[in-house]
Amino acid sequence: MSKKVCIFDIDNTLTHGADATTKICCPSGEKNCLVNKYRPNWPPKKSGTSRYALDTIKKCKDNGYEIAIATAETGLQVTPEKQRKFIHDMTGKNLYDTPMLQNSCTAQGFNYEMCYGNPKTDHVCCNTEYTDKTRMYLNIMNHLDIDPVDYGNSIVFDDDQSNLETARGLGFKTCQASLNCGGSYCTQGCGIPMGCSHLVTSTDEDDLVGVV
């Protein structure tokens, strides 16, 4: 069986926005879909994750998927200890210093650790987000030695419509997070919705947008 991977964005995908509420994000009858046990570095207050994000990660792992991160975050945004802890606690894996964690620097061929190095560098990737995730996705797939004809066995989870279009263009299945934001970032973003976890075990080749 060929390898497969679940690739997750961070902001408004693994996380929810600072102004997200259970009324906005939880389906009727659900009261505890937002989880504040795990706190990302940004937004600094009132952010966390969702039960659906945790369920989706678990289902990916239980069904033989590798776990990877592809974020537009800068080198300085992705390296703080709080963010490292958040990603480790969410995924149960140490993705740092591996090609399975992609960001603004890795997308441009640089090591994000240099942003906190000695001497410290002021490379543009340390301070500027990189929104084209094409190279991030390819870096992950090349590292796992997955043939492009098999990209359809892997899934990209992201809130940004342009990233989802990029992923679909490469052949990935996709699932959209923070549907209430309409395909771009907003402070009320709910993160991964309930429906995304179903895509992990689905034999249907259609993409899912999930349900909120």
C-alpha positions, 0 to 999 in steps of 0.5 A: 500500500502506498504512503498517504498523508494528512496535511494540516494548515494551522491558523483557523484550521487546527486552531479557532479564531479569537472571536469564535464561540460555541454558538457560531461553531458547534452544531445544534445540540453540541456544547463543547466542540471548542477545546481550550486545553491546547493553546497556540502562540497566536492569537495570543488570547482566546484561541484554542482548537476544536474537538473536530480537529482532534478527532480528525488527526486521530482518525488520520493516524488510526487509518495509516496516514502520516501527519504533516503541517503546511502553514504560511506562518513566518519563521518567527511565528512558527518557532516559539516554544508555545507554538512548538508545544501546541503542534506537538500536543495536537499531533503527538509528533515532533515535526520540527526539524523535519520536512513534515513541518512546512512554513514561509522559510521552507517554501523558499528553501531556507531553514526557519531555525535561522530566524532565532539563530546566532547570529540571527538573520533578518531573511524575508522568510523570518518576517513575511508570510508565504501564501503559495503552498505549492512548494510546501506540499511538494516538499512533504510528498517528496520527503515521503517518496509519494508518486504524484499519481498517488496524491489523491490518497492524501488530504489537505485541510485548510481554511483558505480557498486559494490553498485548497485550489492549489492542493486540488490542482496537484491531485489532493483530496481537500477539506475546508476549515472555517467555512463561516469565514468564506474561504479567507481568514476571519477572527470568528473562524471555527477551524476544522468542522465535523465533516472533515473527519469523514473524508479520512475513511471515505472511499468517495473521491469527491472533496468535502467541505464539512459541516458546521 
